[in-house]
Amino acid sequence: MTTSFIPSAERAAADGPPPGARRRWTVLAVCALSMFLVGVDTTIVNVGLPAVGAGLGMGTSGLEWVVDSYTVVLASLLVVAGALADRFGRRRVFRCGLVLFGLASLACALAPSPGLLVAARAVQGAGASMLSPVALAIVVNALPDPRERARAIGIWASVFGLSMAAGPVAGGALVSAFGWRSVFWVNVPVVVVALVLVAVFVPESHGQRARRLDLPGQVLLTVALCAFVAVLVEGPRIGWAAPLALAAYGVVAVAVAGFVRVERNRSEPLMDLGLFRRPAFTAAVLGAVSVFVALNVGLLLTTFALQHGRGWTPLAAGLATLPMALGATVCAPWSGALVGRLGPRRPLLLAGTFTAAGGLCALGLGPDTGPARILLAQLLLGIGFGFANAPLTNTAVGGLPPSRAGVAGAITSCARQVGAAVGIAVAGGLVSGAAPAALAAASRPGWLVVTGCGLLLLAVAGVETAARSGVRSRD
């Protein structure tokens, strides 16, 4: 199943005859390249954060914003990007996203100060929001045959899992060889190649009926997400009961209440809040958040423990996450096959079990723990991550009519990015100011959070099973 929003996929209409078989799979390859860029840039910076901090004189909270400014903007703009693509043309919006992403990557690579780097990362997130959802809509439109489409979506899910897990390995190699700015420079030639391929191979398409833009809902959602993440990142520094923190709590509460009110009164809301009345859907959204909390907590804690605590190079720290990449790459397509054959329950149980086991394995890590245990913890987390995405998306959209499945996919995509931002904020708050010798002890609450995320996935499996049993009993 897909890991991204399919804007108006159920009413997609090609602006011409369907492309030939070779061209259809070329379209998939081009669009999967953009998805790989988006996923890699969510995690590639993690291993380079210590080098970024040293190069620009940034503290831990500033480094958290380097990651979270990207993920928060990406999460808040995913849905509106799909609506814009339906209205103005998917290829057109996709190309605009590539240009914006490439220019922002260039700005990141050249950033002379922390503020400009964070701002450029936010713009990069805006460009990324036009890539992953719109690209998948292009693929769905280009592959009208249901069997071909199912295979394509399975490949898409595998690319997504691989990109998220491969980011730290690629980042470690680049930082060690060329410095931290190289993790942004590398995007530029890839974007140029993608723009050429899009111009040559990707057809234009629109939604048969363009959705109205919900600007009030979009503004309120963005304010709520930004204020929520801001207080998580800055809370350890300013104090959780400081006047500024209390003001942020108020902003979050008002923005969320306003968002709910606006969405309930709109004929075409940004988000269909009625979906949350389905227990299985709500559980899937929470599961999507928990998976990305676990992934990002694990990555950041490992990065700081190995580089700051043990003096490892960025390359060595990146290679330590290679088992995670391997586990995710192998298990993501396997998970999709299991969902197709047996339903989402078994992959969810495997995801929860391996994620919790990875957290427990890392819980005992100390300054003198051997590499074998570190690698085992990363492998367990990668297996859990690989098994999680397909069943969560299936649980979110299962039983829904096509007219609501796209919006359900959009909400779970937002939930993943919110989870990534929360994970970075939580991990950063734990290790902020910790001396190298104290990093292992400071990280233990974070590994408990990872374990708790795995247990939450087991609970999601239980809710999904109960929901299916309820449907069968009604039938």
C-alpha positions as CSV (number, residue, x, y, z in Angstrom):
1,M,0.0,0.0,0.0
2,T,1.0,3.6,-0.6
3,T,2.7,5.7,2.0
4,S,1.6,8.9,0.5
5,F,-1.5,10.9,-0.4
6,I,-3.2,10.0,-3.7
7,P,-5.0,13.3,-4.6
8,S,-8.2,12.5,-6.3
9,A,-6.8,9.1,-7.4
10,E,-10.3,7.6,-7.7
11,R,-11.3,10.3,-10.2
12,A,-8.0,10.6,-12.0
13,A,-8.3,11.1,-15.7
14,A,-5.5,11.1,-18.2
15,D,-5.3,14.1,-20.6
16,G,-4.7,11.7,-23.4
17,P,-4.4,8.0,-24.2
18,P,-2.6,5.8,-21.6
19,P,1.1,5.6,-22.3
20,G,2.7,2.3,-23.5
21,A,4.0,-0.3,-21.1
22,R,7.7,0.7,-21.2
23,R,6.8,4.4,-20.7
24,R,4.4,3.6,-17.8
25,W,7.2,1.9,-15.9
26,T,9.5,4.8,-16.8
27,V,7.0,7.2,-15.3
28,L,7.1,5.1,-12.1
29,A,10.9,5.2,-12.0
30,V,11.0,8.9,-12.4
31,C,8.4,9.5,-9.8
32,A,10.0,7.0,-7.4
33,L,13.2,9.0,-7.7
34,S,11.4,12.0,-6.3
35,M,10.0,9.9,-3.5
36,F,13.5,8.7,-2.7
37,L,14.7,12.3,-2.5
38,V,11.9,13.3,0.0
39,G,12.5,10.3,2.2
40,V,16.3,10.6,2.2
41,D,16.1,14.2,3.1
42,T,14.0,13.4,6.1
43,T,16.9,11.4,7.7
44,I,20.1,12.1,5.8
45,V,20.8,15.2,7.9
46,N,20.7,13.2,11.2
47,V,24.2,11.8,11.0
48,G,25.6,15.2,9.9
49,L,24.0,17.2,12.8
50,P,27.2,17.2,14.9
51,A,29.2,18.5,12.0
52,V,26.5,21.1,11.2
53,G,26.6,22.2,14.8
54,A,30.4,22.6,14.8
55,G,30.4,24.4,11.4
56,L,27.7,26.9,12.2
57,G,28.0,27.1,16.0
58,M,24.5,25.7,16.7
59,G,23.3,24.1,19.9
60,T,21.1,21.1,20.2
61,S,17.8,23.0,19.9
62,G,19.0,24.7,16.7
63,L,20.0,21.4,15.2
64,E,16.6,20.0,16.0
65,W,15.1,22.8,13.9
66,V,17.4,21.9,11.0
67,V,15.4,18.6,10.8
68,D,12.0,19.7,12.1
69,S,11.6,22.8,9.9
70,Y,11.6,20.4,6.9
71,T,9.3,17.8,8.4
72,V,6.7,20.3,9.8
73,V,6.3,22.2,6.6
74,L,6.2,19.0,4.6
75,A,3.4,17.6,6.9
76,S,1.3,20.8,6.9
77,L,1.3,21.2,3.1
78,L,0.8,17.7,1.9
79,V,-2.9,17.9,1.5
80,V,-3.1,21.3,-0.2
81,A,-0.4,20.2,-2.7
82,G,-2.7,17.5,-3.9
83,A,-5.5,19.9,-4.3
84,L,-3.3,22.3,-6.3
85,A,-2.1,19.5,-8.5
86,D,-5.7,18.5,-9.3
87,R,-6.5,22.1,-10.2
88,F,-3.4,23.2,-12.1
89,G,-2.0,19.9,-13.5
90,R,0.0,17.3,-11.7
91,R,3.1,17.4,-13.9
92,R,3.1,21.2,-13.6
93,V,3.0,21.2,-9.8
94,F,5.4,18.3,-9.7
95,R,8.0,20.3,-11.7
96,C,7.4,23.3,-9.5
97,G,8.1,21.1,-6.5
98,L,11.3,19.8,-8.0
99,V,12.6,23.4,-8.8
100,L,11.7,24.6,-5.4
101,F,13.3,21.6,-3.7
102,G,16.5,22.0,-5.8
103,L,16.8,25.7,-5.2
104,A,16.2,25.2,-1.4
105,S,18.9,22.5,-1.4
106,L,21.3,24.9,-3.0
107,A,20.4,27.5,-0.4
108,C,21.0,24.9,2.4
109,A,24.4,24.1,0.9
110,L,25.5,27.7,0.8
111,A,23.8,28.8,4.1
112,P,26.2,31.1,6.1
113,S,24.2,31.1,9.3
114,P,21.9,28.9,11.4
115,G,18.8,31.0,10.7
116,L,19.3,30.9,6.9
117,L,19.8,27.1,7.0
118,V,16.6,26.5,9.0
119,A,14.7,28.8,6.6
120,A,16.1,27.0,3.6
121,R,15.1,23.7,5.1
122,A,11.5,24.9,5.5
123,V,11.4,25.9,1.9
124,Q,12.8,22.5,1.0
125,G,9.9,21.0,2.9
126,A,7.5,23.1,0.9
127,G,9.0,21.7,-2.3
128,A,8.9,18.2,-1.0
129,S,5.2,18.5,-0.3
130,M,4.6,18.9,-4.0
131,L,6.6,15.7,-4.8
132,S,5.6,12.6,-3.0
133,P,1.7,13.0,-3.1
134,V,1.6,14.4,-6.6
135,A,4.1,11.9,-8.0
136,L,2.0,9.0,-6.7
137,A,-1.1,10.5,-8.4
138,I,0.8,10.7,-11.6
139,V,1.7,7.0,-11.3
140,V,-1.8,5.9,-10.5
141,N,-3.0,7.9,-13.5
142,A,-0.4,6.3,-15.8
143,L,-1.2,2.7,-14.7
144,P,-5.0,2.2,-15.2
145,D,-4.7,-1.6,-14.9
146,P,-5.4,-2.6,-11.3
147,R,-2.8,-5.4,-11.2
148,E,-0.1,-3.1,-12.6
149,R,-1.1,-0.4,-10.2
150,A,-0.9,-2.8,-7.2
151,R,2.7,-3.8,-8.3
152,A,3.6,-0.2,-8.8
153,I,2.4,0.8,-5.3
154,G,4.3,-2.1,-3.8
155,I,7.5,-0.9,-5.5
156,W,6.6,2.6,-4.2
157,A,6.4,1.4,-0.6
158,S,9.7,-0.3,-0.9
159,V,11.4,2.8,-2.3
160,F,9.9,4.8,0.6
161,G,11.2,2.4,3.2
162,L,14.6,2.2,1.6
163,S,14.9,6.0,1.3
164,M,14.2,6.6,5.0
165,A,16.6,4.0,6.2
166,A,19.4,4.8,3.6
167,G,19.5,8.4,4.6
168,P,21.9,8.0,7.6
169,V,24.3,5.8,5.6
170,A,24.5,8.1,2.7
171,G,24.7,11.1,5.0
172,G,27.6,9.6,7.0
173,A,29.6,8.8,3.8
174,L,29.0,12.3,2.4
175,V,29.9,14.2,5.6
176,S,33.1,12.2,6.1
177,A,34.2,12.6,2.6
178,F,33.1,16.1,1.7
179,G,31.7,17.9,4.8
180,W,28.1,18.5,5.9
181,R,27.2,20.8,3.1
182,S,27.5,17.9,0.7
183,V,24.3,16.3,2.0
184,F,22.5,19.2,0.3
185,W,24.7,19.6,-2.7
186,V,24.0,16.0,-3.8
187,N,20.3,16.9,-4.3
188,V,21.0,19.5,-7.0
189,P,22.2,17.1,-9.9
190,V,19.5,14.6,-9.0
191,V,16.8,17.3,-9.3
192,V,18.3,18.4,-12.7
193,V,18.1,14.9,-14.0
194,A,14.6,14.4,-12.7
195,L,13.4,17.6,-14.4
196,V,14.7,16.4,-17.7
197,L,13.1,13.0,-17.3
198,V,9.8,14.5,-16.3
199,A,9.8,16.8,-19.4
200,V,10.5,13.8,-21.6
201,F,8.4,11.0,-20.1
202,V,5.7,12.2,-17.7
203,P,2.3,13.1,-19.2
204,E,0.1,15.8,-17.8
205,S,-3.0,14.9,-15.9
206,H,-5.7,16.7,-13.9
207,G,-8.5,15.6,-11.5
208,Q,-11.9,15.5,-13.2
209,R,-13.2,17.9,-10.5
210,A,-10.7,20.1,-8.8
211,R,-11.1,20.4,-5.0
212,R,-11.6,23.8,-3.5
213,L,-8.7,25.1,-1.5
214,D,-9.3,25.3,2.3
215,L,-7.1,28.3,3.1
216,P,-8.4,28.9,6.7
217,G,-8.0,25.2,7.5
218,Q,-4.5,25.2,6.0
219,V,-3.4,28.2,8.0
220,L,-4.7,26.8,11.3
221,L,-3.2,23.4,10.7
222,T,0.2,24.9,10.0
223,V,0.0,27.2,13.1
224,A,-1.0,24.2,15.3
225,L,1.8,22.0,14.0
226,C,4.5,24.7,14.2
227,A,3.6,25.8,17.7
228,F,3.4,22.2,19.0
229,V,6.8,21.3,17.6
230,A,8.3,24.6,18.8
231,V,7.3,24.0,22.4
232,L,8.7,20.5,22.2
233,V,12.0,21.7,20.8
234,E,12.4,24.8,23.0
235,G,10.8,23.5,26.2
236,P,13.9,22.0,27.7
237,R,15.8,25.3,27.1
238,I,13.2,27.8,28.2
239,G,11.4,25.7,30.8
240,W,8.0,23.9,30.5
241,A,6.3,26.4,32.7
242,A,7.9,29.5,31.4
243,P,5.5,32.3,30.1
244,L,6.6,31.7,26.5
245,A,5.8,27.9,26.8
246,L,2.4,28.6,28.4
247,A,1.7,31.0,25.5
248,A,2.6,28.3,23.0
249,Y,0.2,25.8,24.7
250,G,-2.5,28.4,24.3
251,V,-1.7,28.9,20.6
252,V,-1.9,25.1,20.0
253,A,-5.2,24.8,21.8
254,V,-6.8,27.8,20.0
255,A,-5.5,26.6,16.6
256,V,-6.7,23.1,17.1
257,A,-10.1,24.2,18.2
258,G,-10.4,26.6,15.3
259,F,-9.3,24.0,12.9
260,V,-11.9,21.5,14.1
261,R,-14.6,24.1,13.9
262,V,-13.6,25.3,10.4
263,E,-13.4,21.7,9.0
264,R,-16.8,20.7,10.4
265,N,-18.5,23.6,8.7
266,R,-16.9,23.3,5.2
267,S,-18.4,21.3,2.4
268,E,-14.9,20.4,1.1
269,P,-12.6,20.4,4.2
270,L,-8.9,20.0,4.2
271,M,-9.3,16.9,6.3
272,D,-12.4,14.7,6.7
273,L,-12.5,14.7,10.5
274,G,-15.4,12.2,10.4
275,L,-12.8,9.5,9.6
276,F,-11.6,9.7,13.2
277,R,-14.9,8.2,14.3
278,R,-13.6,4.9,12.9
279,P,-11.4,3.3,15.7
280,A,-9.3,1.4,13.1
281,F,-8.5,4.7,11.3
282,T,-7.6,6.6,14.5
283,A,-5.4,3.7,15.6
284,A,-3.6,3.7,12.3
285,V,-2.9,7.4,12.5
286,L,-1.5,6.9,16.0
287,G,0.5,4.0,14.7
288,A,1.9,6.1,11.9
289,V,3.0,8.7,14.4
290,S,4.6,6.1,16.7
291,V,6.6,4.4,13.9
292,F,8.3,7.7,12.9
293,V,8.8,8.7,16.5
294,A,10.6,5.5,17.1
295,L,12.7,5.8,13.9
296,N,13.8,9.3,14.5
297,V,14.4,8.9,18.3
298,G,16.5,5.9,17.5
299,L,18.5,7.6,14.7
300,L,19.3,10.8,16.7
301,L,20.2,9.0,19.9
302,T,22.5,6.6,18.0
303,T,24.1,9.5,16.1
304,F,24.9,11.5,19.3
305,A,26.0,8.5,21.3
306,L,28.4,7.2,18.6
307,Q,29.8,10.6,17.5
308,H,29.8,12.6,20.7
309,G,30.0,9.8,23.2
310,R,32.4,7.5,21.5
311,G,34.2,9.8,19.0
312,W,33.1,7.8,15.9
313,T,33.4,9.5,12.5
314,P,30.2,10.4,10.7
315,L,30.9,7.6,8.2
316,A,31.3,5.0,11.0
317,A,28.1,6.3,12.7
318,G,26.3,6.1,9.3
319,L,27.5,2.6,8.7
320,A,26.2,1.6,12.1
321,T,22.7,2.2,10.8
322,L,23.3,0.0,7.8
323,P,21.5,-3.0,9.5
324,M,18.4,-0.7,9.9
325,A,18.5,0.1,6.1
326,L,18.9,-3.6,5.3
327,G,16.0,-4.7,7.6
328,A,13.7,-2.0,6.1
329,T,14.6,-2.8,2.5
330,V,14.0,-6.5,2.9
331,C,10.9,-6.3,5.1
332,A,9.0,-3.5,3.3
333,P,8.1,-5.5,0.2
334,W,7.6,-8.6,2.3
335,S,5.1,-6.7,4.5
336,G,3.2,-5.5,1.4
337,A,2.9,-9.1,0.2
338,L,1.7,-10.3,3.6
339,V,-0.9,-7.6,3.7
340,G,-2.2,-8.6,0.3
341,R,-2.4,-12.3,1.3
342,L,-3.3,-12.3,5.0
343,G,-4.4,-8.7,5.9
344,P,-2.6,-6.2,8.1
345,R,-2.8,-7.9,11.5
346,R,0.3,-10.2,11.2
347,P,2.7,-7.5,9.7
348,L,1.5,-5.1,12.5
349,L,2.3,-7.7,15.1
350,L,5.7,-8.2,13.6
351,A,6.3,-4.5,13.4
352,G,5.4,-3.9,17.0
353,T,7.4,-6.9,18.3
354,F,10.6,-5.9,16.5
355,T,10.3,-2.2,17.3
356,A,9.8,-2.9,21.0
357,A,12.7,-5.5,20.9
358,G,14.9,-2.9,19.3
359,G,14.1,-0.4,22.0
360,L,14.8,-2.9,24.8
361,C,18.0,-4.0,23.2
362,A,19.3,-0.4,23.0
363,L,18.1,0.3,26.5
364,G,21.1,-1.5,27.9
365,L,23.7,0.3,25.8
366,G,26.5,1.9,27.8
367,P,29.8,3.6,27.0
368,D,31.6,0.3,26.8
369,T,29.0,-1.8,25.0
370,G,30.4,-3.6,22.0
371,P,29.3,-2.8,18.4
372,A,27.4,-6.1,18.0
373,R,24.6,-5.0,20.3
374,I,24.4,-1.6,18.6
375,L,24.1,-3.2,15.2
376,L,21.5,-5.7,16.6
377,A,19.4,-2.9,17.9
378,Q,19.5,-1.1,14.6
379,L,18.6,-4.3,12.7
380,L,15.6,-4.9,15.0
381,L,14.4,-1.3,14.5
382,G,14.8,-1.5,10.7
383,I,12.8,-4.7,10.6
384,G,10.0,-3.1,12.6
385,F,10.0,-0.1,10.4
386,G,9.9,-2.2,7.3
387,F,6.9,-4.2,8.4
388,A,4.9,-1.2,9.6
389,N,4.1,1.1,6.7
390,A,2.0,-1.1,4.4
391,P,-0.3,-2.5,7.1
392,L,-0.8,1.0,8.7
393,T,-1.9,2.4,5.3
394,N,-4.1,-0.6,4.7
395,T,-5.7,-0.2,8.1
396,A,-6.3,3.5,7.5
397,V,-8.0,3.1,4.1
398,G,-9.5,-0.4,4.6
399,G,-13.3,-0.4,4.2
400,L,-13.5,3.1,2.9
401,P,-15.1,4.1,-0.4
402,P,-12.6,5.5,-3.0
403,S,-13.9,9.0,-2.4
404,R,-12.5,9.0,1.2
405,A,-9.4,6.7,0.7
406,G,-7.3,9.5,-0.7
407,V,-7.9,11.8,2.3
408,A,-7.3,9.0,4.7
409,G,-3.9,8.4,3.0
410,A,-3.2,12.1,3.3
411,I,-3.8,12.2,7.0
412,T,-1.6,9.2,7.6
413,S,1.2,10.8,5.6
414,C,0.9,14.0,7.7
415,A,1.0,11.8,10.8
416,R,4.2,10.2,9.7
417,Q,5.9,13.6,9.3
418,V,4.5,14.8,12.6
419,G,6.0,11.7,14.2
420,A,9.4,12.4,12.6
421,A,9.3,16.0,14.0
422,V,8.2,14.8,17.5
423,G,10.9,12.1,17.6
424,I,13.6,14.6,16.8
425,A,12.3,17.0,19.4
426,V,12.1,14.3,22.1
427,A,15.5,12.9,21.4
428,G,17.1,16.3,21.2
429,G,15.6,17.3,24.5
430,L,17.1,14.2,26.2
431,V,20.6,14.7,25.0
432,S,20.7,18.5,25.1
433,G,23.6,19.6,27.3
434,A,24.6,16.0,28.2
435,A,28.4,15.4,28.6
436,P,29.8,12.7,26.3
437,A,30.2,10.3,29.3
438,A,26.6,10.8,30.3
439,L,25.0,10.4,26.9
440,A,24.1,6.7,27.4
441,A,22.3,7.4,30.6
442,A,20.5,10.4,29.1
443,S,19.4,8.3,26.2
444,R,17.6,5.6,28.2
445,P,14.2,7.4,28.5
446,G,14.3,7.7,24.7
447,W,14.8,4.0,24.2
448,L,11.8,3.5,26.6
449,V,9.8,5.7,24.2
450,V,10.9,3.5,21.3
451,T,9.8,0.4,23.2
452,G,6.4,2.1,24.0
453,C,6.0,2.9,20.3
454,G,6.4,-0.8,19.5
455,L,3.8,-1.7,22.2
456,L,1.4,0.9,20.6
457,L,1.8,-0.9,17.3
458,L,0.7,-4.2,19.0
459,A,-2.4,-2.3,20.3
460,V,-3.1,-1.1,16.7
461,A,-3.1,-4.7,15.5
462,G,-5.6,-5.5,18.2
463,V,-7.9,-2.6,17.2
464,E,-7.7,-3.6,13.5
465,T,-8.6,-7.2,14.3
466,A,-11.6,-6.1,16.4
467,A,-12.7,-3.8,13.6
468,R,-12.5,-6.6,11.0
469,S,-14.4,-8.9,13.4
470,G,-17.1,-6.2,13.8
471,V,-17.5,-5.9,10.0
472,R,-17.8,-9.7,9.6
473,S,-20.4,-9.9,12.4
474,R,-22.5,-7.2,10.7
475,D,-22.2,-9.1,7.4
